[in-house]
């Protein structure tokens, strides 16, 4: 072998990567700095419970304050077009 080709590599955990995505998404929604902080706090809880603790997304989204952060609406089996199982395996 003479070398490697990589596409889409990262140097942070998938948990951190997802929080970065959410931070950009919330900023694009023109949230105020205070709201942005609150939403990131909620997203941190949501992704920690799912990606780190291994709880199911439907169970986590039973809390209304976390459900409003979920970008897929009622679809609790996909996130950004990918199955949750795929994303949780990346974590």
C-alpha positions in Angstrom: 0.0 0.0 0.0 1.3 3.5 -0.9 -1.1 5.6 1.1 -4.6 6.3 2.4 -7.4 8.4 1.2 -9.9 9.7 3.8 -13.2 11.5 3.3 -15.0 13.1 6.1 -12.6 12.3 8.9 -13.0 14.1 12.3 -10.8 14.6 15.4 -13.6 15.0 17.9 -16.1 12.6 19.4 -19.3 12.1 17.6 -21.1 13.7 20.6 -19.0 16.9 20.2 -19.6 16.8 16.4 -23.4 16.6 16.9 -23.3 19.5 19.4 -21.4 21.6 16.8 -24.0 20.8 14.2 -26.8 21.8 16.6 -25.0 25.1 17.6 -24.8 26.1 13.9 -28.5 25.1 13.3 -29.7 27.1 16.3 -27.6 30.1 15.2 -29.1 29.9 11.7 -32.5 30.0 13.3 -31.5 33.5 14.6 -31.8 32.6 18.3 -30.8 35.2 20.8 -27.6 34.5 22.7 -29.6 33.6 25.8 -31.9 31.3 23.8 -28.9 29.8 22.1 -27.4 28.9 25.4 -30.6 27.3 26.7 -31.0 25.3 23.4 -27.4 24.1 23.5 -27.9 23.1 27.1 -31.0 21.1 26.1 -29.2 19.6 23.1 -26.3 18.5 25.3 -28.7 16.7 27.5 -30.5 15.1 24.6 -27.3 13.9 22.9 -25.7 12.8 26.1 -28.6 10.6 27.0 -28.7 9.1 23.6 -25.1 8.8 22.4 -23.3 8.4 25.7 -25.9 6.7 28.0 -27.5 4.7 25.2 -31.2 5.6 26.0 -33.7 5.5 23.1 -34.6 8.8 21.4 -38.4 8.2 21.8 -37.8 7.8 25.6 -35.7 11.0 25.8 -38.1 13.0 23.7 -40.9 12.3 26.2 -39.7 15.5 27.9 -41.4 18.3 25.9 -38.4 20.7 26.3 -36.2 18.2 24.6 -38.8 17.2 22.0 -39.0 20.8 20.7 -35.2 20.6 19.9 -35.5 17.5 17.7 -35.0 18.6 14.1 -36.9 15.7 12.5 -40.3 16.5 14.1 -42.3 13.3 14.6 -39.7 11.0 12.9 -37.8 9.6 15.8 -36.0 6.9 13.8 -33.8 9.2 11.6 -31.7 12.3 12.1 -30.6 14.4 9.2 -31.7 11.7 6.8 -29.7 8.9 8.4 -31.0 6.1 10.7 -30.4 6.6 14.4 -28.6 3.2 14.6 -26.0 4.4 12.1 -25.3 7.6 14.1 -25.2 5.9 17.4 -22.6 3.4 16.1 -20.4 6.4 15.1 -20.5 7.5 18.7 
